[in-house]
Amino acid sequence: MNKSKDKLSRYVTTECEKLVAGVLRTLKRFEVYAFYIEDLTHYIASMFRDTQHLEGKSRANARRFFLRWNQGKLRQLLREMGEKQGFEVQEVPAAYTSKTCSSCGTIWTDTSASEVSKRIFGEAKKATVSRVAKQIKAPVKGKYGRITTENFVCDCGFHADADANAAVIIGRRGLAGYFVNTTSEAAAEEEAEQEMQEIPSEDGVLQAAVA
């Protein structure tokens, strides 16, 4: 069993390295030497919590899937290989990147303005909350917001591939300097790991590790 896991781990690492190398080659071709990625520190623990309503094999299979998700490996390799080749690699807050219109700035969510502001900009300030509040609208299912996995539509007339729209938001946050503090990030990773340890693991699948 351990042999099989080691083999899978080596395969995943090799494939991730190939993927990252391809990304870096493409960036060099376009003379881009800085890139920004989402900080997904809390997401794995959150995903595990979302599986608690499932039972038996359904929950076990869902948790196995999340444990095999290698966003942590990709993030690590992007930073290590990128910085080694002279790239600036920064992480930005992931909050609402898929819910924000890259054309007009409208945020399609039911969340309060102060919470949106805090998740994106840190401790909320009145001026920021006031600015964000003007941009928030409740999503209209099938009409506005991320209406499907692939499509984002806004009432300003803008529509685009949802991932491409989110990528523009991530890039703008990076250019604006909204970076995740590395000290806070390390603390958040510890917190996420602790959360995962506290989640019931009666199906024997949960492991106390953040990929």
C-alpha positions in Angstrom: 0.0 0.0 0.0 2.8 2.4 1.0 4.7 1.5 -2.2 1.6 2.3 -4.3 1.2 5.7 -2.5 4.8 6.6 -3.1 4.5 5.8 -6.7 1.4 7.9 -7.0 3.1 10.8 -5.2 6.1 10.7 -7.5 3.8 10.6 -10.6 1.8 13.6 -9.3 5.0 15.6 -8.6 6.4 14.8 -12.0 3.2 15.8 -13.8 2.9 19.0 -11.7 6.5 19.9 -12.6 5.8 19.5 -16.3 2.7 21.7 -16.0 4.5 24.4 -14.1 7.5 24.3 -16.5 5.0 24.8 -19.4 3.4 27.8 -17.7 6.8 29.4 -17.1 7.9 28.9 -20.7 4.7 30.5 -21.9 5.1 33.5 -19.6 8.7 33.9 -20.8 7.6 33.9 -24.4 5.4 36.9 -23.7 8.1 38.5 -21.5 6.0 38.3 -18.4 8.0 37.9 -15.2 5.5 38.3 -12.5 2.3 36.3 -11.8 -0.3 36.0 -9.1 -2.2 33.0 -7.7 -5.1 32.6 -5.4 -4.5 31.8 -1.7 -6.5 28.6 -1.2 -5.2 27.9 2.3 -8.6 27.4 4.0 -10.4 25.6 1.2 -9.4 22.0 1.9 -10.6 22.1 5.5 -13.8 23.8 4.3 -14.4 21.1 1.7 -14.1 18.4 4.4 -16.6 20.2 6.5 -19.0 20.2 3.5 -18.8 16.4 3.3 -20.2 15.8 6.8 -23.8 15.5 5.6 -22.9 12.6 3.3 -22.9 9.0 4.5 -20.9 5.8 4.0 -19.1 5.4 0.7 -20.3 8.8 -0.6 -18.5 10.7 2.1 -15.4 8.4 1.9 -15.2 8.9 -1.8 -15.6 12.7 -1.5 -12.9 12.9 1.1 -10.5 10.8 -0.9 -11.0 13.1 -3.8 -10.2 16.2 -1.7 -7.1 14.5 -0.2 -5.8 13.8 -3.7 -6.3 17.4 -4.8 -2.8 18.7 -5.4 -3.3 22.5 -5.4 -0.8 22.7 -2.6 1.9 20.9 -4.7 1.2 23.2 -7.7 1.4 26.3 -5.5 4.7 25.1 -4.0 6.2 24.3 -7.4 5.0 27.6 -8.9 6.7 29.5 -6.2 9.9 27.4 -6.1 10.5 27.0 -9.8 9.2 30.5 -10.6 11.4 32.3 -8.1 14.4 30.2 -9.2 14.0 31.5 -12.7 13.6 35.1 -11.7 9.8 35.4 -11.5 7.9 37.4 -9.0 5.3 35.0 -7.5 2.6 36.5 -5.1 -0.6 35.1 -3.6 -3.7 37.2 -3.5 -7.0 36.8 -1.6 -9.3 34.3 -3.3 -12.5 35.8 -2.0 -15.1 36.6 -4.7 -12.7 36.3 -7.6 -15.3 34.1 -9.4 -18.2 36.4 -8.4 -16.8 39.8 -9.5 -17.3 41.3 -12.9 -14.0 42.2 -14.4 -15.6 44.9 -16.6 -17.6 47.0 -14.1 -16.5 45.6 -10.7 -20.0 44.4 -9.5 -19.8 41.6 -6.9 -22.6 39.2 -7.3 -23.1 37.9 -3.7 -25.5 38.0 -0.8 -22.6 38.7 1.6 -22.5 42.0 3.5 -20.2 44.8 2.2 -18.1 44.8 5.4 -17.5 41.0 5.1 -16.5 41.3 1.4 -14.2 44.1 2.2 -12.6 42.3 5.1 -12.0 39.1 3.1 -10.4 41.0 0.2 -8.7 44.0 1.8 -8.1 42.8 5.4 -9.7 44.8 8.3 -12.6 46.7 6.8 -12.3 50.5 6.6 -15.3 52.8 6.2 -14.2 54.2 2.9 -13.5 50.7 1.5 -16.8 49.3 2.8 -18.7 52.3 1.3 -17.0 51.7 -2.1 -17.7 47.9 -2.1 -21.3 48.4 -0.9 -22.1 50.2 -4.2 -20.9 47.3 -6.2 -22.7 44.4 -4.4 -25.8 42.8 -6.0 -27.6 39.6 -5.2 -27.0 36.9 -7.9 -29.9 36.2 -10.2 -29.9 32.4 -10.9 -29.4 31.6 -14.5 -29.2 35.3 -15.4 -26.4 37.2 -13.7 -23.2 36.3 -11.8 -21.5 32.9 -12.4 -24.5 31.4 -14.0 -22.8 28.1 -14.9 -19.4 26.6 -14.2 -18.2 28.0 -17.6 -20.1 31.3 -17.9 -20.1 34.6 -16.1 -22.7 37.3 -17.1 -23.2 40.8 -15.6 -26.1 43.2 -16.0 -23.6 45.8 -17.4 -23.7 43.7 -20.6 -20.4 41.9 -20.0 -20.2 38.1 -20.5 -17.1 35.9 -20.6 -15.6 32.5 -19.7 -15.9 32.4 -15.9 -12.3 31.3 -15.3 -11.0 33.9 -17.6 -13.0 36.6 -15.8 -11.7 35.4 -12.4 -8.1 35.4 -13.8 -8.4 39.1 -14.6 -9.6 39.8 -11.1 -6.7 37.9 -9.6 -4.2 39.8 -11.9 -5.7 43.1 -10.9 -5.4 42.3 -7.2 -1.8 41.4 -7.7 -1.0 44.6 -9.7 -2.8 46.6 -6.9 -0.6 44.9 -4.3 -3.3 43.1 -2.4 -1.0 40.2 -1.4 -1.5 37.6 1.3 0.8 38.2 4.2 3.2 35.2 4.4 3.2 35.2 8.2 -0.6 35.2 8.3 -0.6 32.5 5.6 1.5 30.1 7.7 -0.8 30.7 10.7 -3.8 30.0 8.5 -2.3 26.8 7.3 -1.8 25.6 10.9 -5.4 26.6 11.6 -6.7 24.7 8.5 -4.7 21.6 9.6 -6.2 21.8 13.1 -9.7 22.1 11.6 -9.1 19.0 9.6 -7.9 17.1 12.7 -11.1 18.0 14.5 -13.4 16.8 11.7 -14.9 13.3 12.5 -13.0 10.6 10.6 -15.0 7.4 11.3 -14.8 6.4 7.7 -11.0 6.1 8.1 -10.3 8.3 5.2 -9.5 11.7 6.8 -5.8 12.4 7.3 -4.5 15.4 9.3 -2.6 17.0 6.5 -3.1 19.9 4.2 -2.0 19.1 0.7 
